[in-house]
Amino acid sequence: MTLTDAFIHLFTMKAFLVMVSGVGLGVLVGVLPGITAGMLMALTLPFTYHMSSVDAITLLISMFVGGVSGGLITATLMRIPGEPNSVMTCLDGYQLAKKGFPGRALGLGNASSVVGGALSWLALVLMAPPIASAAVALGPFENFALIMMALILISSLSEGSFLKGLSAGLLGMLVAFPGIDESSGIMRLTFGSAELEGGFNSLPVILGMFAVSQVVADALNIDEKTDAIEASMNGMFVTLRDYVLHGWNMLRSSLIGIWIGILPGVGATIASIVAYTTARNLSKTPDAFGRGSEEAIVASESANNATTGGTLIPLLTLGIAGGLTDSILLGALVIHNLQPGPLLFKNNPEIVNTIFATHLVAHLVMFAMMTFGISIFARLMKLPKAFILPMVIVFSVLGAFALNSRSFDIWVMLGFGVLGILLEAAKVPLAPFVVGLVLAPVAESELRAGLMASAGSFSPLVERPIALTVLVISAGLFVWPFIREWRRARLA
């Protein structure tokens, strides 16, 4: 399937309905405070089992796009970031809405979102294939070194302590080990349990870590209420003059979002902060920022939507996930027997082209949906958490049970839900855990293949230039957080 074929397929009745449903659900969870796109994608995974891989990926990418964009509505009308990446939009979107221009604030944010998404799609299509072509020539030792670098990179760039992030990644790798050793056929770490002979399935683990733990966190603040500004269609339609006026800001902020999206572990929230700060520093009216500045809204929304394409580049080409939502998308590819990385371009070009096509068209659908359905989505903000959270738990239980029709997977989900709560309470990031869980089997397979080819010798890891270079970079990434802390302590 070529990229043209993927676009044609996307406009067939079934595929188009799947995409529109995904974007709509993504915007919906972006509107509902506390319910994230990552949680939605985790809950949706069980329902994709009976779908073709193409339709499943179409649905998940659409949710990804819609979820990033939907937070704009809550941020503007309630001053609550429906998604974490909308936190900077809260500062000026809400202030502009309070001045009597909610439609203007939403319209500018919506227009900036689609521009950022379109530019990031262009970067994705142009950059991903050559990177994958270069990566596919690598051997097993190089691939193993890259996976180790991905784990250290996501740990070093995660919020909080580097050691906590690395520990989470190693814990995720440990969870992937129980079951049958594919190389020797020997059972390991099953502790005599027949249920563990197949190992922990990724789906119950992901549902527990992201859905159950988030529900508990939201339940603790279930009575929290905020008055919302009424949505208005007045000003929603941005003119050509607005695009000309804010064009450079949109382009600059989108490039920032693309670049930061490519960096694993940084994410859309940091992208919007950097773009916001850059726009303020270069603005002729910096004092207007924080008081309803149109430039601020444009910068924030352009950047956070531009990360969607940027973050897919390392995910597809190297199998490196940059954040929570990307980690779940990485897990979804594995669950559908698709190996993320350069071989995906060679073995499953239809999936790659489906992702390319869906990413662009989903942004256009999101733009239309946000423009004409703003009043409907705004009403959904008033739904009480007491109504939503029990539904999330019910779908989580059904999804975990439907996997193999056994209660063991439900207990696994609940157990990892408790683990997720404990990790969150200890300020341990969850993204490295999922990266470790997903990449551990691939790392083991690559290392064993390399050792078989080298008669059990580890020397190619330091004899091959690319593998050695990656290991040196990994060592630098490992040591840098400690050097940074030492310098801070010395200057304090």
C-alpha positions as CSV (number, residue, x, y, z in Angstrom):
1,M,0.0,0.0,0.0
2,T,1.5,3.3,-1.1
3,L,0.8,6.6,0.6
4,T,-1.7,7.5,-2.1
5,D,-3.4,4.2,-1.6
6,A,-3.5,4.9,2.2
7,F,-5.3,8.2,1.6
8,I,-7.8,6.5,-0.8
9,H,-8.4,3.8,1.8
10,L,-8.9,6.4,4.5
11,F,-11.8,7.9,2.6
12,T,-13.7,4.6,2.3
13,M,-16.8,4.5,4.5
14,K,-15.5,2.1,7.2
15,A,-12.1,3.7,7.6
16,F,-13.4,7.2,7.6
17,L,-16.0,6.4,10.3
18,V,-13.2,4.8,12.4
19,M,-11.1,7.9,12.0
20,V,-13.9,10.3,12.8
21,S,-14.8,8.2,15.8
22,G,-11.3,8.3,17.0
23,V,-10.9,12.0,16.7
24,G,-14.2,12.6,18.4
25,L,-13.4,10.4,21.3
26,G,-9.9,12.0,21.5
27,V,-11.4,15.5,21.7
28,L,-13.9,14.3,24.2
29,V,-11.3,13.0,26.7
30,G,-9.3,16.2,26.1
31,V,-12.3,18.2,27.2
32,L,-12.9,16.1,30.3
33,P,-10.4,17.1,33.0
34,G,-8.4,14.2,34.4
35,I,-9.3,11.8,31.5
36,T,-6.3,11.7,29.2
37,A,-5.7,10.5,25.6
38,G,-3.4,7.8,27.0
39,M,-6.1,6.4,29.2
40,L,-8.5,6.4,26.3
41,M,-6.1,4.5,24.1
42,A,-5.4,2.0,26.8
43,L,-9.1,1.4,27.3
44,T,-9.6,1.0,23.5
45,L,-6.9,-1.6,23.0
46,P,-9.1,-4.6,23.8
47,F,-11.7,-3.5,21.3
48,T,-9.1,-3.4,18.5
49,Y,-8.3,-7.1,18.7
50,H,-11.0,-8.0,16.2
51,M,-10.1,-5.1,13.9
52,S,-7.5,-5.3,11.1
53,S,-4.2,-3.8,12.0
54,V,-4.8,-0.9,9.6
55,D,-8.1,0.0,11.2
56,A,-6.8,-0.4,14.7
57,I,-3.8,1.9,14.0
58,T,-6.1,4.4,12.3
59,L,-8.3,4.5,15.4
60,L,-5.4,5.0,17.8
61,I,-3.6,7.7,15.8
62,S,-6.9,9.6,15.5
63,M,-7.4,9.4,19.2
64,F,-3.8,10.6,19.7
65,V,-4.5,13.7,17.5
66,G,-7.9,14.5,19.0
67,G,-6.6,14.1,22.5
68,V,-3.8,16.6,22.0
69,S,-6.2,19.2,20.6
70,G,-9.2,18.8,22.9
71,G,-7.5,20.2,26.0
72,L,-7.8,23.7,24.3
73,I,-11.5,23.9,25.2
74,T,-11.2,23.2,28.9
75,A,-8.1,25.4,29.2
76,T,-9.9,28.3,27.6
77,L,-13.3,28.0,29.2
78,M,-12.4,26.6,32.7
79,R,-8.7,27.5,33.1
80,I,-8.1,23.8,33.7
81,P,-5.7,21.9,31.3
82,G,-7.8,19.0,30.0
83,E,-4.5,17.6,28.8
84,P,-1.2,18.5,30.5
85,N,0.1,20.1,27.2
86,S,-2.6,22.8,27.4
87,V,-1.2,24.3,30.6
88,M,0.2,27.3,28.9
89,T,-3.0,27.9,27.0
90,C,-4.8,28.3,30.3
91,L,-2.8,31.5,31.1
92,D,-4.0,33.5,28.1
93,G,-6.9,31.6,26.6
94,Y,-8.9,31.9,29.8
95,Q,-8.1,35.6,30.2
96,L,-9.1,36.3,26.6
97,A,-12.4,34.4,27.2
98,K,-13.0,36.4,30.4
99,K,-12.8,39.6,28.4
100,G,-15.8,38.4,26.3
101,F,-13.9,36.7,23.4
102,P,-14.2,33.0,24.1
103,G,-14.8,32.3,20.4
104,R,-11.8,34.3,19.4
105,A,-9.5,32.4,21.8
106,L,-10.9,29.0,20.7
107,G,-10.7,29.9,17.0
108,L,-7.1,31.0,17.2
109,G,-6.1,27.9,19.2
110,N,-8.0,25.7,16.7
111,A,-6.3,27.3,13.7
112,S,-2.9,27.1,15.3
113,S,-3.5,23.4,16.1
114,V,-4.2,22.4,12.5
115,V,-1.2,24.4,11.2
116,G,1.1,22.8,13.8
117,G,-0.3,19.4,12.9
118,A,0.1,19.9,9.2
119,L,3.7,21.1,9.4
120,S,4.6,18.2,11.7
121,W,3.1,15.8,9.2
122,L,5.4,17.2,6.5
123,A,8.4,16.6,8.8
124,L,7.2,13.1,9.6
125,V,6.8,12.1,5.9
126,L,10.1,13.7,4.9
127,M,12.3,12.5,7.8
128,A,11.0,9.1,8.9
129,P,11.8,7.0,5.7
130,P,15.5,8.0,5.4
131,I,16.1,7.5,9.1
132,A,14.5,4.1,8.9
133,S,16.5,3.2,5.8
134,A,19.7,4.0,7.6
135,A,18.6,2.2,10.7
136,V,17.6,-1.0,8.9
137,A,21.2,-1.6,7.9
138,L,22.3,-2.0,11.5
139,G,23.2,-5.3,13.1
140,P,21.9,-6.9,16.3
141,F,24.6,-5.4,18.5
142,E,23.8,-1.9,17.2
143,N,20.1,-2.5,17.7
144,F,20.7,-3.7,21.3
145,A,22.8,-0.6,22.0
146,L,20.1,1.7,20.6
147,I,17.5,0.1,22.8
148,M,19.7,0.6,25.9
149,M,20.2,4.2,24.9
150,A,16.5,4.6,24.5
151,L,15.9,3.4,28.0
152,I,18.6,5.7,29.5
153,L,17.4,8.6,27.4
154,I,13.8,8.3,28.4
155,S,14.9,8.0,32.1
156,S,17.3,11.0,32.0
157,L,14.7,13.2,30.4
158,S,11.7,12.2,32.5
159,E,10.4,14.5,35.2
160,G,12.0,14.1,38.6
161,S,15.0,11.9,39.5
162,F,17.0,10.2,36.9
163,L,17.5,7.1,39.1
164,K,13.7,6.9,39.6
165,G,13.1,7.0,35.8
166,L,15.8,4.4,35.2
167,S,14.5,2.2,38.0
168,A,11.0,2.3,36.4
169,G,12.5,1.2,33.1
170,L,14.4,-1.7,34.7
171,L,11.2,-2.7,36.6
172,G,9.3,-2.7,33.3
173,M,12.0,-4.9,31.8
174,L,11.8,-7.3,34.8
175,V,8.0,-7.6,34.3
176,A,8.6,-8.7,30.7
177,F,10.8,-11.7,31.7
178,P,8.3,-14.2,33.3
179,G,7.2,-17.0,30.9
180,I,8.9,-19.1,28.3
181,D,12.4,-18.2,27.2
182,E,12.0,-18.2,23.5
183,S,15.6,-19.2,22.9
184,S,15.9,-22.2,25.2
185,G,12.2,-23.0,25.8
186,I,12.8,-23.0,29.5
187,M,10.3,-21.5,32.0
188,R,11.6,-18.7,34.0
189,L,10.3,-16.6,36.9
190,T,6.9,-18.3,36.9
191,F,7.2,-19.4,40.6
192,G,5.2,-22.5,39.8
193,S,2.2,-20.6,38.5
194,A,0.6,-22.0,35.4
195,E,-1.0,-18.6,34.6
196,L,2.5,-17.0,34.3
197,E,3.8,-19.5,31.8
198,G,2.7,-17.1,29.0
199,G,4.1,-14.1,30.9
200,F,2.3,-10.9,31.7
201,N,0.2,-9.7,28.8
202,S,0.9,-6.1,28.0
203,L,-2.8,-5.0,27.9
204,P,-3.7,-5.7,31.5
205,V,-0.4,-4.1,32.7
206,I,-1.0,-1.0,30.6
207,L,-4.7,-0.7,31.7
208,G,-3.6,-1.0,35.4
209,M,-0.7,1.4,35.2
210,F,-2.6,4.1,33.3
211,A,-6.4,3.7,33.7
212,V,-6.8,2.3,37.2
213,S,-4.1,4.5,38.8
214,Q,-5.6,7.6,37.1
215,V,-9.1,6.8,38.2
216,V,-7.9,6.6,41.9
217,A,-6.1,9.9,41.5
218,D,-9.2,11.5,40.1
219,A,-11.5,10.0,42.7
220,L,-9.5,11.7,45.4
221,N,-10.5,15.1,43.9
222,I,-14.0,14.1,42.8
223,D,-15.7,17.0,44.4
224,E,-13.5,19.6,42.8
225,K,-15.6,22.1,40.8
226,T,-14.8,25.1,38.6
227,D,-17.2,27.6,36.9
228,A,-17.0,27.5,33.2
229,I,-17.3,30.4,30.7
230,E,-20.0,29.8,28.1
231,A,-18.7,28.9,24.7
232,S,-19.5,31.2,21.7
233,M,-19.2,30.7,18.0
234,N,-18.5,34.4,17.6
235,G,-14.9,34.7,16.4
236,M,-14.4,31.0,15.8
237,F,-13.7,31.5,12.1
238,V,-10.2,32.8,11.6
239,T,-9.6,34.9,8.5
240,L,-6.7,34.9,6.1
241,R,-5.5,38.2,7.7
242,D,-5.1,36.3,11.0
243,Y,-3.0,33.7,9.3
244,V,-0.8,36.4,7.8
245,L,-0.6,38.3,11.1
246,H,0.3,35.2,13.2
247,G,2.0,33.2,10.4
248,W,5.6,33.6,11.6
249,N,4.6,32.7,15.1
250,M,2.8,29.6,13.9
251,L,5.8,28.5,11.8
252,R,8.4,29.2,14.5
253,S,6.3,27.5,17.3
254,S,5.6,24.5,15.0
255,L,9.3,24.0,14.3
256,I,10.0,24.1,18.1
257,G,7.2,21.5,18.6
258,I,8.6,19.2,15.9
259,W,12.1,19.4,17.2
260,I,11.1,18.8,20.8
261,G,8.7,16.1,19.8
262,I,11.6,14.2,18.2
263,L,13.5,14.3,21.6
264,P,12.3,11.3,23.6
265,G,10.9,12.0,27.0
266,V,10.4,15.8,26.6
267,G,6.9,16.0,25.2
268,A,4.2,18.5,24.2
269,T,4.0,20.2,27.6
270,I,7.7,21.3,27.4
271,A,7.2,22.2,23.7
272,S,4.4,24.6,24.5
273,I,6.4,26.1,27.4
274,V,9.4,26.7,25.2
275,A,7.3,28.1,22.3
276,Y,5.4,30.3,24.7
277,T,8.6,31.7,26.3
278,T,10.2,32.2,22.8
279,A,7.1,34.1,21.6
280,R,7.1,36.3,24.7
281,N,10.8,37.1,24.4
282,L,10.4,38.1,20.7
283,S,7.1,39.8,21.1
284,K,6.6,43.6,20.7
285,T,4.1,43.4,23.5
286,P,5.5,41.0,26.1
287,D,3.5,42.6,28.9
288,A,0.3,41.3,27.2
289,F,1.3,37.7,27.9
290,G,-0.7,36.2,30.8
291,R,-3.4,38.8,30.2
292,G,-5.1,37.3,27.1
293,S,-2.4,37.5,24.5
294,E,-3.3,36.1,21.1
295,E,0.4,35.5,20.4
296,A,0.6,33.3,23.4
297,I,-2.4,31.1,22.4
298,V,-1.0,30.7,18.9
299,A,2.5,29.7,20.2
300,S,1.2,27.2,22.8
301,E,-1.3,25.4,20.5
302,S,1.0,25.4,17.4
303,A,3.8,23.8,19.4
304,N,1.9,21.1,21.3
305,N,0.1,19.9,18.1
306,A,3.4,19.9,16.2
307,T,4.8,17.4,18.6
308,T,2.4,14.7,17.3
309,G,4.4,14.3,14.1
310,G,7.8,14.8,15.8
311,T,7.2,12.2,18.4
312,L,6.2,9.6,15.8
313,I,9.5,9.9,14.0
314,P,11.6,8.1,16.7
315,L,8.7,5.8,17.5
316,L,8.4,4.5,14.0
317,T,12.0,4.5,13.0
318,L,13.8,3.4,16.1
319,G,11.0,2.1,18.4
320,I,11.6,4.8,21.0
321,A,8.6,6.2,22.7
322,G,8.8,9.8,24.1
323,G,6.0,9.9,26.6
324,L,3.0,8.1,28.2
325,T,0.7,8.3,25.1
326,D,3.5,7.3,22.8
327,S,4.4,4.4,25.1
328,I,0.8,3.1,24.8
329,L,1.0,3.4,21.0
330,L,4.2,1.5,21.1
331,G,2.5,-1.2,23.1
332,A,-0.4,-1.3,20.7
333,L,1.9,-2.0,17.7
334,V,3.5,-4.9,19.6
335,I,0.1,-6.2,20.6
336,H,-0.9,-6.3,17.0
337,N,2.3,-8.2,16.1
338,L,4.0,-5.2,14.5
339,Q,7.6,-4.6,15.4
340,P,8.3,-0.8,15.8
341,G,11.5,0.3,14.3
342,P,13.1,0.3,10.9
343,L,11.8,-3.1,9.9
344,L,8.3,-1.8,10.2
345,F,8.9,0.2,7.0
346,K,10.1,-2.9,5.2
347,N,7.7,-5.5,6.5
348,N,4.6,-3.5,7.0
349,P,4.6,-0.4,4.7
350,E,0.8,-0.4,4.8
351,I,0.9,0.4,8.5
352,V,3.5,3.2,8.1
353,N,1.5,4.8,5.2
354,T,-1.7,4.4,7.2
355,I,-0.1,6.3,10.1
356,F,1.1,9.0,7.7
357,A,-2.3,9.5,6.0
358,T,-4.3,9.3,9.3
359,H,-2.1,11.9,11.0
360,L,-2.8,14.5,8.4
361,V,-6.5,13.8,7.7
362,A,-7.2,13.5,11.4
363,H,-5.9,17.0,12.0
364,L,-8.3,18.3,9.3
365,V,-11.2,16.4,10.8
366,M,-10.3,17.7,14.2
367,F,-10.3,21.3,12.9
368,A,-13.8,20.9,11.4
369,M,-15.1,19.1,14.5
370,M,-13.7,21.7,16.9
371,T,-15.0,24.5,14.8
372,F,-18.6,23.4,14.3
373,G,-19.0,21.2,17.5
374,I,-17.6,23.5,20.1
375,S,-20.9,24.1,21.9
376,I,-21.5,20.4,22.2
377,F,-18.0,19.6,23.6
378,A,-18.3,22.6,26.0
379,R,-21.5,21.1,27.5
380,L,-19.6,17.8,28.2
381,M,-17.3,19.6,30.6
382,K,-20.2,19.7,33.1
383,L,-20.4,15.9,33.4
384,P,-19.6,14.9,36.9
385,K,-16.6,12.7,37.6
386,A,-18.8,10.4,39.7
387,F,-20.5,9.4,36.4
388,I,-17.4,9.0,34.3
389,L,-14.9,7.2,36.6
390,P,-17.0,4.1,37.3
391,M,-17.4,3.6,33.5
392,V,-13.7,3.7,33.1
393,I,-13.2,0.9,35.7
394,V,-16.0,-1.2,34.0
395,F,-14.4,-0.9,30.6
396,S,-11.0,-1.7,32.1
397,V,-12.2,-4.9,33.7
398,L,-14.1,-5.9,30.5
399,G,-11.0,-5.2,28.4
400,A,-8.6,-7.2,30.7
401,F,-11.0,-10.2,30.9
402,A,-11.8,-10.2,27.1
403,L,-8.1,-10.8,26.4
404,N,-8.0,-14.5,27.3
405,S,-11.3,-14.9,29.2
406,R,-9.6,-15.5,32.5
407,S,-9.9,-13.7,35.8
408,F,-6.1,-13.8,36.3
409,D,-5.7,-10.9,33.9
410,I,-8.2,-8.8,35.9
411,W,-6.1,-9.4,39.0
412,V,-3.0,-8.5,37.0
413,M,-4.6,-5.2,36.0
414,L,-5.6,-4.4,39.5
415,G,-2.2,-5.3,40.9
416,F,-0.4,-3.1,38.4
417,G,-3.0,-0.4,39.1
418,V,-1.8,-0.5,42.8
419,L,1.8,-0.4,41.5
420,G,1.0,2.6,39.3
421,I,-0.5,4.4,42.3
422,L,2.6,3.7,44.4
423,L,5.0,4.8,41.7
424,E,3.0,8.0,41.1
425,A,3.0,8.7,44.9
426,A,6.8,8.2,44.9
427,K,7.1,10.6,41.9
428,V,8.4,7.8,39.7
429,P,7.5,8.4,36.0
430,L,5.4,5.7,34.3
431,A,6.6,6.1,30.7
432,P,10.0,4.4,31.3
433,F,8.2,1.5,32.8
434,V,6.2,0.9,29.6
435,V,9.2,1.5,27.4
436,G,11.1,-1.2,29.4
437,L,8.2,-3.6,29.3
438,V,7.8,-3.3,25.5
439,L,11.5,-3.1,24.5
440,A,12.9,-5.8,26.8
441,P,11.9,-8.7,24.6
442,V,13.3,-7.0,21.5
443,A,16.6,-6.1,23.4
444,E,16.9,-9.7,24.5
445,S,16.2,-11.1,21.0
446,E,18.8,-8.7,19.4
447,L,21.4,-9.5,22.0
448,R,21.0,-13.3,21.7
449,A,21.1,-13.0,17.9
450,G,24.3,-11.1,18.1
451,L,25.9,-13.5,20.6
452,M,25.0,-16.5,18.5
453,A,26.7,-14.8,15.5
454,S,29.8,-14.0,17.5
455,A,30.1,-17.4,19.3
456,G,29.1,-15.8,22.6
457,S,31.5,-12.9,22.5
458,F,30.4,-9.4,23.7
459,S,33.4,-7.8,21.9
460,P,31.5,-6.6,18.9
461,L,29.7,-4.1,21.2
462,V,32.9,-2.2,21.4
463,E,34.5,-3.3,18.1
464,R,31.8,-2.0,15.8
465,P,31.9,1.8,15.4
466,I,28.2,2.4,15.5
467,A,27.6,0.2,18.5
468,L,30.5,1.7,20.4
469,T,29.4,5.3,19.6
470,V,25.9,4.6,20.8
471,L,27.2,3.0,24.0
472,V,29.5,6.0,24.6
473,I,26.5,8.3,24.1
474,S,24.5,6.1,26.5
475,A,27.3,6.3,29.1
476,G,27.3,10.1,28.7
477,L,23.5,10.3,29.2
478,F,23.8,8.1,32.3
479,V,26.6,10.2,33.9
480,W,25.2,13.6,32.9
481,P,22.4,13.8,35.5
482,F,24.9,13.1,38.3
483,I,27.3,15.8,37.0
484,R,24.4,18.2,36.8
485,E,23.3,17.6,40.4
486,W,27.0,17.8,41.6
487,R,27.3,21.2,39.9
488,R,24.1,22.5,41.4
489,A,25.2,21.4,44.9
490,R,28.6,23.0,44.4
491,L,27.0,26.4,43.3
492,A,24.4,26.3,46.1
